[in-house]
Amino acid sequence: MKLSREYIRFMGLVERIDPACRNNPDLFFPEDWDVGSERRNVISLAKSYCEVCPIRSQCLEYAITAKEEFGIWGGLTPQER
């Protein structure tokens, strides 16, 4: 698997900053949760982590550049990006 420069650069930033999302990665992929209130709660919780994240803008920029199809990145769902 070939890794993009954007991914490698972003992961280097994640390693240096160690954002809180690293402790609960499953929250950031609501596609894996049941549809309904459980999924909405997970999305809300994940976004609350993003609101205070010091690398939120870089995370969102990475997701847009990499065309991430899944997950919450920079506080936005795929539909919001």
C-alpha positions as CSV (number, residue, x, y, z in Angstrom):
1,M,0.0,0.0,0.0
2,K,1.4,3.3,-1.1
3,L,0.9,6.2,1.4
4,S,0.3,9.7,0.1
5,R,2.5,12.5,1.2
6,E,-0.5,14.2,2.7
7,Y,-1.3,11.2,4.8
8,I,2.3,10.9,6.0
9,R,2.5,14.6,6.8
10,F,-0.8,14.6,8.6
11,M,0.1,11.5,10.7
12,G,3.4,13.2,11.6
13,L,1.4,16.1,13.0
14,V,-1.0,13.7,14.8
15,E,2.1,12.0,16.4
16,R,3.4,15.3,17.6
17,I,0.2,16.7,18.9
18,D,-1.5,13.5,20.1
19,P,-5.1,14.7,19.8
20,A,-7.8,13.2,22.1
21,C,-9.4,11.4,19.1
22,R,-6.6,8.9,19.1
23,N,-7.9,7.4,22.4
24,N,-11.4,6.7,20.9
25,P,-11.0,6.2,17.1
26,D,-14.2,4.2,16.8
27,L,-16.2,7.3,17.6
28,F,-15.0,9.0,14.5
29,F,-16.5,6.4,12.1
30,P,-20.2,6.5,12.8
31,E,-20.8,4.4,9.7
32,D,-20.0,1.4,11.9
33,W,-22.7,2.2,14.5
34,D,-26.3,1.3,14.3
35,V,-28.6,3.7,12.5
36,G,-30.7,6.0,14.7
37,S,-30.1,7.7,18.0
38,E,-27.0,5.7,18.8
39,R,-25.3,6.9,15.6
40,R,-26.5,10.5,16.2
41,N,-25.1,10.4,19.7
42,V,-21.7,9.1,18.5
43,I,-21.5,11.8,15.8
44,S,-22.3,14.5,18.5
45,L,-19.7,13.2,20.8
46,A,-17.0,13.0,18.1
47,K,-17.8,16.5,17.0
48,S,-17.4,17.7,20.6
49,Y,-13.8,16.3,20.5
50,C,-13.2,18.2,17.3
51,E,-14.5,21.5,18.7
52,V,-11.5,21.8,21.0
53,C,-8.9,20.0,18.9
54,P,-5.7,22.0,18.2
55,I,-5.3,20.5,14.8
56,R,-9.0,20.6,13.6
57,S,-8.3,22.7,10.5
58,Q,-5.4,20.5,9.4
59,C,-7.5,17.4,9.9
60,L,-10.3,18.8,7.8
61,E,-7.9,20.0,5.1
62,Y,-6.4,16.5,5.0
63,A,-9.8,14.8,4.7
64,I,-10.8,17.1,1.8
65,T,-7.5,16.7,0.0
66,A,-7.5,12.9,0.5
67,K,-11.2,12.7,-0.4
68,E,-11.9,10.7,2.7
69,E,-15.2,8.9,2.1
70,F,-15.9,7.9,5.7
71,G,-15.5,9.2,9.2
72,I,-15.6,12.5,10.9
73,W,-12.6,14.6,10.1
74,G,-12.1,18.1,11.4
75,G,-15.6,18.1,12.9
76,L,-17.5,17.3,9.7
77,T,-19.2,14.2,8.4
78,P,-18.6,13.1,4.8
79,Q,-21.9,14.7,3.8
80,E,-20.9,18.0,5.4
81,R,-17.5,18.0,3.7
